[in-house]
Amino acid sequence: MKSRDRIDPAHLEQARQVADAILYEGYLLYPYRASAQKNQERFQFGVLMPPAYRSVDEHEPSAAQTECVLECAPDATVTVVARFLQVQRRTVLAGSATGGFRPVGSLQAGEIEHTPWDEAAECEQQAAASIAELLSGGTETEFTVPGGTEHEDLTGPGGGPAGRLDRQREPLHGVIRLSAERMPGPYGALRLRVVLENRTEPAGPLARRADGLPYALIAAHCLIAVPGGRFLSMTAPPEWAAAEVGRCVNTGTWPVLAGPAECTELMLSSPVILYDHAEIAAESAGQLFDSTEIDEILTLRTLTLTDDEKRAARATDPRAAELLDRLDHLPPEMIERMHGAIRYLNPAGTPPGPGTVPEWAEPPQGQPAGREGQPSPEDGVAPDPVVAGQAPWWDPGADRSVSPETDHVMVEGVRVARGSRVRMCPGTRRADAQDLFLTGRTALVEAVLFDVDGHAHLALLPEDDPDADIQRGQGRFLYFAPDEIEPLGAAG
């Protein structure tokens, strides 16, 4: 394997786009104003507090560890770019009659309102080491992010001084530790360890979270690069490496392959759960600070804000002001573009690849176009495609061999069908924390469904759900696999 000197710039650009979304995930949430309750306690992901904060909350970490598996040449170099936000506390000062300044809660300067707020400054720190250095004990790279205060003068309607904005940042100190060990076996792979640690010593005592955040590394994550190397997927490793991948210890991080699908030289260690080779959807019109939300819904909700609400959001943060300006001038075709995207579309039963959707066709001559009470071509109305036997492949009526209301599956030798009572036992395949509230509760089976691959899915409603009738009427169910339920009796 021959080492290369650099990563493909296009691969690195895609990885950085995803990393930028992580950097501002949760930075400011709809409705984007400081008065909203959800924006009172901020910066929820990837926060590395100063060690002194453990006296306030022992559960807030000051370090994050990433371990992943790597194949590379002996002369390769590992480069880590640690990225995080530094709190920038903005104070609003109004001019006084004596020529000095005094802090205020709000200040109107021309057409723009200013309010106090904790902004953020982007920071990057880099560490690099050869494979020989990593295997012989590792390296430790200390870094310091300087603090300081910046002043911005504000002018009034007549051009005279109206006040000032002060932005203060506290100095940050930290370390990036890199090490590696050779995995047993014939493959010669390495287990790489990256530790990002906050070693900042606060200037004063800390009594609450807001006191500690100016000394914290916010939304901390790492981009790890090995030109010419190959990172193994931590979620779908090859069989020979599965056991070693399972022994990797990741604390406060979720390492995934970064860049496009053909890229093997980049790993993104994220504080939020991602999949390998994540990418920003092409339909997205820009940063909304909540990449877990659906862009269309969040955009439409933002457009419904009143003028006063938008004014308050613009006064909160310059990034919120830019977001609102962008959405206020968003052309209709961009909103339509968000409405949905088809990544691939194939008729049922065909492998992924180019395909077309079967269209409704006129029935053969002499074949009935509909049943009693249904329109026919003679009426000038196209017949119901299901009735005509030409249902689109995605329509439940296209396959008469399935019947969710009467189908059944066998679980532990018991026939489970609509009306069966079961106990919910969410399995390890599920990643929803809400499942903790379902474990052990009983439910009724509302339907047994089969997907195009033949896998069974049980539509359930908890027996103790007071809104069960409403959920049933709207077709809103919980979907479980057969191995995630315990039968409590055969269906009648």
Secondary structure, 3 states (H helix, E strand, C coil): CCCCCCCCHHHHHHHHHHHHHHHCCCCCCCCCCCCCHHHCCCCCCCCECCHHHHHCCCCCCCEEEEEEEEECCCCCEEEEEEEEEEEEEEEEEEECCCCCEEECCCEEECCEEECCEEEEEEEEEEEEEEHHHHHCCCEEEEEEECCEEEEEEEECCCCCEEEEEEEEECCEEEEEEEEEEECCCCCCCEEEEEEEEECCCCCCCCCCHHHHHHHCEEEEEEEEECCCCEECCCCCCCHHHHHHHHCCCCECCEEEECCCCCCCCEEEEECCCCCCCCCCCCCCCCCCCCCCCCHHHHHHHHHCCCHHHHHHHHHHCHHHHHHHHHHHCCCHHHHHHHCCCCCCCCCCCCCCCCCCCCCCCCCCCCCCCCCCCCCCHHHCCCCCCCCCCCCCCCCHHHCCCCCCCCCEEEECCEEEECCCEEEECCCCCCCCHHHHHCCCCEEEEEEEEECCCCCEEEEEEECCCCCHHHHHHHCCCEEECHHHEEECCCCC
